[in-house]
């Protein structure tokens, strides 16, 4: 069929296409430039600051509280020297250009070393953490600044609340770890339900509910994902830590998070559960002789208690918030 614009040319027909092809497109060849070397991680920085690991920075609050500037751009040596000059024993590199200092980091969520991989702003051959990742170092010549575990966290940190959900575990003086949960004491109760914080053991209770996760908000220890709006009751001296659900009892609002520094981890560690009016962070896991050997969390165990023997039945622990 003749084209409408040029009767001398053919433009297909009904249900027919005249198909044409042009010359192949020209191509250009580019040579990929080799990537620069990946930054390396310094295991020592400044005067005796030793690498501790790559950690998640909670950001709110910050893992380390004090940011300092490093003349000429951030480097491991420059940050270590700046922190030491300001009297701090822990330093962290973050997001390439940030230098943070403190005496202790009350968080301990580690990630792989490879996640601290951002080049330093002052020396791109060195790694300086990454976004929300702290490349942590501690001054191994200054091990005497471990904060007392009897103190609620201060120094700009809000000890009345904790930034995420956590589990509770008992840490002995020998470093043993005992995971805790709250076990229901009266399963099937139609009114108030009672729970006790325990290491477990004893006769199993298949029908008993157990919860393992908590939050700390406004000085209250709040169980998560439990029906009945459970509240933590104040643990009296010598007595166990109880919780009540479907209850009108008031929640105890005197908890706080405290530091936990140990000889093995002098620069960082998850915080511990403490009480605002406490002078010692004094918890024990005691065999309850009325519950078939269940080991319950007891606040400041006492002698001559009817449910446990102070000298033979109690392991003294810090209750650590892990999350």
C-alpha beads as a LAMMPS data file, in Angstrom:
LAMMPS data file: protein, C-alpha beads

323 atoms
322 bonds

1 atom types
1 bond types

-500.0 500.0 xlo xhi
-500.0 500.0 ylo yhi
-500.0 500.0 zlo zhi

Masses

1 110.0

Atoms # bond

1 1 1 0.000 0.000 0.000
2 1 1 1.312 3.424 -0.998
3 1 1 2.334 5.764 1.814
4 1 1 -0.079 8.656 2.429
5 1 1 2.774 11.137 2.475
6 1 1 4.717 9.709 -0.450
7 1 1 2.807 7.652 -3.006
8 1 1 6.081 6.350 -4.461
9 1 1 6.923 4.514 -1.232
10 1 1 5.293 1.432 0.289
11 1 1 3.858 1.579 3.835
12 1 1 2.643 -1.943 4.622
13 1 1 -1.007 -2.967 4.162
14 1 1 -3.998 -4.173 6.186
15 1 1 -2.668 -6.277 9.049
16 1 1 0.814 -6.020 7.518
17 1 1 3.961 -4.175 8.736
18 1 1 6.833 -3.046 6.561
19 1 1 9.825 -3.696 8.838
20 1 1 13.175 -1.932 8.404
21 1 1 16.466 -2.195 10.322
22 1 1 19.188 0.408 10.727
23 1 1 22.928 0.051 11.243
24 1 1 23.995 -1.517 14.584
25 1 1 24.656 0.996 17.352
26 1 1 28.200 1.919 18.054
27 1 1 29.644 0.808 21.405
28 1 1 32.325 2.275 23.590
29 1 1 34.499 0.303 25.968
30 1 1 35.301 1.705 29.424
31 1 1 37.839 0.281 31.819
32 1 1 36.720 -0.066 35.427
33 1 1 38.978 1.712 37.859
34 1 1 40.315 -0.537 40.589
35 1 1 38.790 0.099 44.009
36 1 1 41.031 1.582 46.636
37 1 1 42.209 -0.592 49.506
38 1 1 39.731 -1.213 52.313
39 1 1 40.534 0.640 55.525
40 1 1 42.242 -1.435 58.186
41 1 1 41.329 -1.598 61.839
42 1 1 43.941 -0.493 64.363
43 1 1 44.312 -2.845 67.314
44 1 1 46.208 -0.260 69.346
45 1 1 45.693 3.493 69.339
46 1 1 47.492 6.350 71.053
47 1 1 49.180 5.472 74.302
48 1 1 48.002 1.961 75.199
49 1 1 44.377 2.116 74.065
50 1 1 43.507 -1.447 73.056
51 1 1 40.709 -2.493 70.656
52 1 1 37.673 -3.999 72.441
53 1 1 35.324 -4.712 69.531
54 1 1 32.704 -3.252 67.234
55 1 1 29.520 -2.329 69.133
56 1 1 26.031 -1.085 68.346
57 1 1 25.614 2.505 69.538
58 1 1 22.037 2.828 70.866
59 1 1 22.176 6.560 69.932
60 1 1 19.450 7.402 72.454
61 1 1 21.227 7.405 74.806
62 1 1 24.691 7.398 73.308
63 1 1 26.971 4.536 74.242
64 1 1 29.699 7.031 75.092
65 1 1 28.605 10.446 76.311
66 1 1 31.362 12.900 75.418
67 1 1 32.235 13.869 71.841
68 1 1 35.564 15.614 71.256
69 1 1 37.125 17.115 68.164
70 1 1 40.354 15.788 66.655
71 1 1 42.559 18.386 64.906
72 1 1 43.251 17.437 61.306
73 1 1 40.436 14.887 61.137
74 1 1 39.575 11.738 63.009
75 1 1 42.105 8.907 63.380
76 1 1 42.503 6.143 65.973
77 1 1 45.644 7.746 67.403
78 1 1 44.195 11.251 67.339
79 1 1 40.969 10.204 69.075
80 1 1 42.808 8.172 71.725
81 1 1 45.104 11.080 72.503
82 1 1 42.181 13.526 72.652
83 1 1 40.219 11.290 75.055
84 1 1 43.247 10.738 77.265
85 1 1 43.992 14.472 77.322
86 1 1 40.429 15.035 78.571
87 1 1 40.807 12.458 81.332
88 1 1 38.819 9.579 79.820
89 1 1 39.769 5.902 79.712
90 1 1 37.426 4.660 76.973
91 1 1 37.222 5.977 73.420
92 1 1 35.123 5.100 70.398
93 1 1 35.341 5.889 66.696
94 1 1 32.063 6.299 64.824
95 1 1 30.821 7.268 61.349
96 1 1 34.314 8.041 60.086
97 1 1 34.633 11.471 61.627
98 1 1 33.277 11.157 65.181
99 1 1 35.418 10.681 68.314
100 1 1 33.593 9.763 71.546
101 1 1 34.981 9.415 75.081
102 1 1 33.845 8.144 78.472
103 1 1 35.007 6.104 81.462
104 1 1 32.660 3.168 80.814
105 1 1 30.071 2.038 78.260
106 1 1 27.006 0.461 79.927
107 1 1 25.989 -1.452 76.785
108 1 1 27.553 -4.515 75.233
109 1 1 25.767 -5.471 72.012
110 1 1 28.646 -6.512 69.758
111 1 1 28.564 -7.036 66.001
112 1 1 31.187 -8.386 63.598
113 1 1 34.389 -6.402 63.315
114 1 1 33.649 -5.918 59.626
115 1 1 30.706 -3.626 60.418
116 1 1 33.165 -0.985 61.675
117 1 1 34.486 -0.273 58.199
118 1 1 34.119 3.448 57.423
119 1 1 37.358 5.243 56.488
120 1 1 38.576 7.769 59.026
121 1 1 38.115 11.386 58.010
122 1 1 41.752 12.118 58.874
123 1 1 43.286 8.954 57.381
124 1 1 41.194 6.874 54.966
125 1 1 43.553 3.917 55.297
126 1 1 42.237 3.407 58.848
127 1 1 38.708 2.358 59.840
128 1 1 36.711 4.576 62.200
129 1 1 33.491 2.726 63.014
130 1 1 30.381 3.321 60.887
131 1 1 26.828 4.604 61.231
132 1 1 25.565 3.618 64.714
133 1 1 28.674 1.446 65.108
134 1 1 31.310 2.215 67.735
135 1 1 34.854 0.968 67.267
136 1 1 35.700 0.764 70.971
137 1 1 39.089 1.060 72.702
138 1 1 40.088 1.010 76.382
139 1 1 43.159 2.371 78.138
140 1 1 44.809 -0.795 79.458
141 1 1 47.050 1.268 81.737
142 1 1 44.006 2.641 83.572
143 1 1 41.869 -0.184 84.932
144 1 1 40.886 1.571 88.147
145 1 1 37.862 3.478 86.883
146 1 1 35.277 0.697 86.946
147 1 1 32.095 2.333 88.277
148 1 1 30.511 0.901 91.408
149 1 1 27.564 -1.369 90.586
150 1 1 25.656 0.046 93.561
151 1 1 25.076 3.336 91.755
152 1 1 22.273 4.207 89.364
153 1 1 23.707 5.373 86.070
154 1 1 24.310 9.097 85.830
155 1 1 26.568 11.250 83.698
156 1 1 23.772 12.327 81.395
157 1 1 22.166 8.897 81.153
158 1 1 18.576 8.297 82.184
159 1 1 18.784 5.453 84.685
160 1 1 14.988 5.394 85.115
161 1 1 14.462 3.839 81.668
162 1 1 16.325 1.473 79.359
163 1 1 16.424 1.928 75.618
164 1 1 15.168 -1.536 74.583
165 1 1 13.488 -4.715 75.783
166 1 1 15.795 -6.986 77.780
167 1 1 16.115 -10.265 79.597
168 1 1 17.367 -10.605 83.159
169 1 1 20.282 -12.839 84.021
170 1 1 22.271 -13.405 87.176
171 1 1 26.031 -12.831 86.991
172 1 1 28.040 -14.433 89.800
173 1 1 31.356 -13.166 91.123
174 1 1 32.989 -15.966 89.120
175 1 1 31.319 -14.761 85.923
176 1 1 28.769 -17.588 85.687
177 1 1 25.592 -16.648 83.794
178 1 1 22.172 -17.771 85.049
179 1 1 19.187 -16.817 82.859
180 1 1 16.040 -15.821 84.725
181 1 1 12.324 -15.818 84.015
182 1 1 9.115 -15.047 85.894
183 1 1 7.065 -18.191 86.537
184 1 1 3.344 -18.187 87.326
185 1 1 2.579 -19.462 90.810
186 1 1 -1.195 -19.911 90.582
187 1 1 -2.091 -21.019 87.042
188 1 1 -5.776 -20.866 86.263
189 1 1 -6.527 -18.267 88.919
190 1 1 -9.617 -16.285 88.028
191 1 1 -8.542 -13.173 89.918
192 1 1 -5.027 -11.950 90.692
193 1 1 -2.199 -13.961 89.158
194 1 1 1.187 -14.125 90.873
195 1 1 4.604 -14.633 89.304
196 1 1 8.042 -15.069 90.879
197 1 1 11.438 -14.290 89.345
198 1 1 13.449 -17.483 89.341
199 1 1 16.319 -19.393 87.774
200 1 1 14.048 -22.412 87.429
201 1 1 14.672 -25.943 88.590
202 1 1 12.357 -27.877 90.866
203 1 1 9.243 -29.644 89.665
204 1 1 8.225 -28.546 86.149
205 1 1 4.847 -26.902 85.718
206 1 1 3.609 -27.446 82.139
207 1 1 0.525 -25.306 82.689
208 1 1 2.436 -22.383 84.230
209 1 1 2.975 -19.280 82.146
210 1 1 6.508 -17.901 82.000
211 1 1 7.695 -14.526 80.748
212 1 1 11.291 -13.590 80.019
213 1 1 11.290 -10.065 78.559
214 1 1 10.989 -6.749 80.358
215 1 1 11.318 -3.024 79.861
216 1 1 12.398 -0.389 82.371
217 1 1 10.275 2.744 82.110
218 1 1 9.944 5.548 84.645
219 1 1 11.658 3.398 87.287
220 1 1 9.143 0.564 86.827
221 1 1 10.116 -2.972 85.796
222 1 1 7.412 -3.940 83.285
223 1 1 6.941 -7.486 81.902
224 1 1 6.262 -7.690 78.173
225 1 1 3.557 -9.639 76.327
226 1 1 1.735 -10.785 79.454
227 1 1 -2.027 -10.483 79.899
228 1 1 -3.454 -8.645 82.856
229 1 1 -1.152 -5.610 82.916
230 1 1 1.351 -7.225 85.309
231 1 1 3.360 -5.043 87.677
232 1 1 6.555 -5.657 89.611
233 1 1 6.080 -5.450 93.363
234 1 1 8.768 -4.127 95.642
235 1 1 11.091 -6.863 96.833
236 1 1 11.473 -6.417 100.562
237 1 1 14.825 -7.213 102.150
238 1 1 15.211 -10.973 102.347
239 1 1 12.241 -11.684 100.091
240 1 1 11.682 -12.761 96.496
241 1 1 10.850 -10.595 93.499
242 1 1 7.147 -10.991 92.725
243 1 1 4.875 -9.749 89.949
244 1 1 1.083 -9.439 90.004
245 1 1 -1.301 -9.497 87.018
246 1 1 -5.017 -8.636 87.001
247 1 1 -4.229 -6.786 90.205
248 1 1 -4.935 -3.431 91.822
249 1 1 -1.619 -3.452 93.654
250 1 1 0.592 -0.463 92.766
251 1 1 3.759 -1.010 90.770
252 1 1 7.049 -0.379 92.562
253 1 1 8.618 2.674 90.924
254 1 1 12.029 2.608 92.577
255 1 1 14.098 0.559 90.128
256 1 1 17.002 1.965 88.155
257 1 1 19.758 0.706 85.880
258 1 1 23.245 0.691 87.371
259 1 1 26.739 0.127 86.064
260 1 1 28.303 -3.323 86.016
261 1 1 32.054 -3.243 85.605
262 1 1 34.100 -6.374 86.181
263 1 1 37.771 -7.222 86.088
264 1 1 37.145 -9.172 82.878
265 1 1 35.189 -6.351 81.228
266 1 1 36.542 -3.126 82.737
267 1 1 35.450 -0.865 79.869
268 1 1 31.921 -1.970 78.956
269 1 1 29.058 -4.215 80.045
270 1 1 25.264 -4.414 80.140
271 1 1 23.785 -2.555 83.150
272 1 1 22.301 -4.147 86.250
273 1 1 18.972 -3.812 88.026
274 1 1 19.198 -1.720 91.170
275 1 1 16.936 0.270 93.462
276 1 1 17.031 4.047 93.833
277 1 1 17.300 3.985 97.610
278 1 1 19.778 1.108 97.707
279 1 1 23.363 1.315 98.915
280 1 1 24.375 -2.075 97.513
281 1 1 23.248 -4.015 94.470
282 1 1 22.572 -7.098 96.567
283 1 1 20.649 -9.982 95.001
284 1 1 20.842 -13.700 95.567
285 1 1 19.525 -16.782 93.814
286 1 1 18.398 -18.968 96.704
287 1 1 17.102 -22.543 96.764
288 1 1 13.511 -22.393 97.949
289 1 1 13.009 -25.379 100.250
290 1 1 9.219 -25.015 99.952
291 1 1 9.263 -25.240 96.113
292 1 1 11.209 -28.443 95.381
293 1 1 14.538 -26.715 94.884
294 1 1 13.448 -23.841 92.688
295 1 1 16.145 -21.130 92.819
296 1 1 14.379 -17.784 93.305
297 1 1 15.737 -14.245 92.996
298 1 1 15.884 -12.782 96.514
299 1 1 16.656 -9.175 97.334
300 1 1 19.369 -8.885 100.019
301 1 1 19.077 -12.426 101.458
302 1 1 18.963 -12.671 105.239
303 1 1 19.901 -15.282 107.783
304 1 1 17.308 -17.488 109.490
305 1 1 14.765 -17.262 106.694
306 1 1 12.118 -20.042 106.718
307 1 1 12.391 -20.710 102.960
308 1 1 16.167 -20.833 102.395
309 1 1 19.481 -21.183 104.209
310 1 1 21.561 -18.038 103.849
311 1 1 24.904 -19.859 104.081
312 1 1 24.295 -22.933 101.935
313 1 1 21.402 -22.124 99.614
314 1 1 22.182 -18.676 98.143
315 1 1 24.377 -17.637 95.217
316 1 1 25.023 -13.907 95.219
317 1 1 24.605 -12.237 91.823
318 1 1 24.128 -9.024 89.939
319 1 1 20.878 -8.960 87.954
320 1 1 21.950 -7.847 84.507
321 1 1 19.721 -6.238 81.844
322 1 1 20.654 -7.934 78.566
323 1 1 19.170 -6.488 75.412

Bonds

1 1 1 2
2 1 2 3
3 1 3 4
4 1 4 5
5 1 5 6
6 1 6 7
7 1 7 8
8 1 8 9
9 1 9 10
10 1 10 11
11 1 11 12
12 1 12 13
13 1 13 14
14 1 14 15
15 1 15 16
16 1 16 17
17 1 17 18
18 1 18 19
19 1 19 20
20 1 20 21
21 1 21 22
22 1 22 23
23 1 23 24
24 1 24 25
25 1 25 26
26 1 26 27
27 1 27 28
28 1 28 29
29 1 29 30
30 1 30 31
31 1 31 32
32 1 32 33
33 1 33 34
34 1 34 35
35 1 35 36
36 1 36 37
37 1 37 38
38 1 38 39
39 1 39 40
40 1 40 41
41 1 41 42
42 1 42 43
43 1 43 44
44 1 44 45
45 1 45 46
46 1 46 47
47 1 47 48
48 1 48 49
49 1 49 50
50 1 50 51
51 1 51 52
52 1 52 53
53 1 53 54
54 1 54 55
55 1 55 56
56 1 56 57
57 1 57 58
58 1 58 59
59 1 59 60
60 1 60 61
61 1 61 62
62 1 62 63
63 1 63 64
64 1 64 65
65 1 65 66
66 1 66 67
67 1 67 68
68 1 68 69
69 1 69 70
70 1 70 71
71 1 71 72
72 1 72 73
73 1 73 74
74 1 74 75
75 1 75 76
76 1 76 77
77 1 77 78
78 1 78 79
79 1 79 80
80 1 80 81
81 1 81 82
82 1 82 83
83 1 83 84
84 1 84 85
85 1 85 86
86 1 86 87
87 1 87 88
88 1 88 89
89 1 89 90
90 1 90 91
91 1 91 92
92 1 92 93
93 1 93 94
94 1 94 95
95 1 95 96
96 1 96 97
97 1 97 98
98 1 98 99
99 1 99 100
100 1 100 101
101 1 101 102
102 1 102 103
103 1 103 104
104 1 104 105
105 1 105 106
106 1 106 107
107 1 107 108
108 1 108 109
109 1 109 110
110 1 110 111
111 1 111 112
112 1 112 113
113 1 113 114
114 1 114 115
115 1 115 116
116 1 116 117
117 1 117 118
118 1 118 119
119 1 119 120
120 1 120 121
121 1 121 122
122 1 122 123
123 1 123 124
124 1 124 125
125 1 125 126
126 1 126 127
127 1 127 128
128 1 128 129
129 1 129 130
130 1 130 131
131 1 131 132
132 1 132 133
133 1 133 134
134 1 134 135
135 1 135 136
136 1 136 137
137 1 137 138
138 1 138 139
139 1 139 140
140 1 140 141
141 1 141 142
142 1 142 143
143 1 143 144
144 1 144 145
145 1 145 146
146 1 146 147
147 1 147 148
148 1 148 149
149 1 149 150
150 1 150 151
151 1 151 152
152 1 152 153
153 1 153 154
154 1 154 155
155 1 155 156
156 1 156 157
157 1 157 158
158 1 158 159
159 1 159 160
160 1 160 161
161 1 161 162
162 1 162 163
163 1 163 164
164 1 164 165
165 1 165 166
166 1 166 167
167 1 167 168
168 1 168 169
169 1 169 170
170 1 170 171
171 1 171 172
172 1 172 173
173 1 173 174
174 1 174 175
175 1 175 176
176 1 176 177
177 1 177 178
178 1 178 179
179 1 179 180
180 1 180 181
181 1 181 182
182 1 182 183
183 1 183 184
184 1 184 185
185 1 185 186
186 1 186 187
187 1 187 188
188 1 188 189
189 1 189 190
190 1 190 191
191 1 191 192
192 1 192 193
193 1 193 194
194 1 194 195
195 1 195 196
196 1 196 197
197 1 197 198
198 1 198 199
199 1 199 200
200 1 200 201
201 1 201 202
202 1 202 203
203 1 203 204
204 1 204 205
205 1 205 206
206 1 206 207
207 1 207 208
208 1 208 209
209 1 209 210
210 1 210 211
211 1 211 212
212 1 212 213
213 1 213 214
214 1 214 215
215 1 215 216
216 1 216 217
217 1 217 218
218 1 218 219
219 1 219 220
220 1 220 221
221 1 221 222
222 1 222 223
223 1 223 224
224 1 224 225
225 1 225 226
226 1 226 227
227 1 227 228
228 1 228 229
229 1 229 230
230 1 230 231
231 1 231 232
232 1 232 233
233 1 233 234
234 1 234 235
235 1 235 236
236 1 236 237
237 1 237 238
238 1 238 239
239 1 239 240
240 1 240 241
241 1 241 242
242 1 242 243
243 1 243 244
244 1 244 245
245 1 245 246
246 1 246 247
247 1 247 248
248 1 248 249
249 1 249 250
250 1 250 251
251 1 251 252
252 1 252 253
253 1 253 254
254 1 254 255
255 1 255 256
256 1 256 257
257 1 257 258
258 1 258 259
259 1 259 260
260 1 260 261
261 1 261 262
262 1 262 263
263 1 263 264
264 1 264 265
265 1 265 266
266 1 266 267
267 1 267 268
268 1 268 269
269 1 269 270
270 1 270 271
271 1 271 272
272 1 272 273
273 1 273 274
274 1 274 275
275 1 275 276
276 1 276 277
277 1 277 278
278 1 278 279
279 1 279 280
280 1 280 281
281 1 281 282
282 1 282 283
283 1 283 284
284 1 284 285
285 1 285 286
286 1 286 287
287 1 287 288
288 1 288 289
289 1 289 290
290 1 290 291
291 1 291 292
292 1 292 293
293 1 293 294
294 1 294 295
295 1 295 296
296 1 296 297
297 1 297 298
298 1 298 299
299 1 299 300
300 1 300 301
301 1 301 302
302 1 302 303
303 1 303 304
304 1 304 305
305 1 305 306
306 1 306 307
307 1 307 308
308 1 308 309
309 1 309 310
310 1 310 311
311 1 311 312
312 1 312 313
313 1 313 314
314 1 314 315
315 1 315 316
316 1 316 317
317 1 317 318
318 1 318 319
319 1 319 320
320 1 320 321
321 1 321 322
322 1 322 323
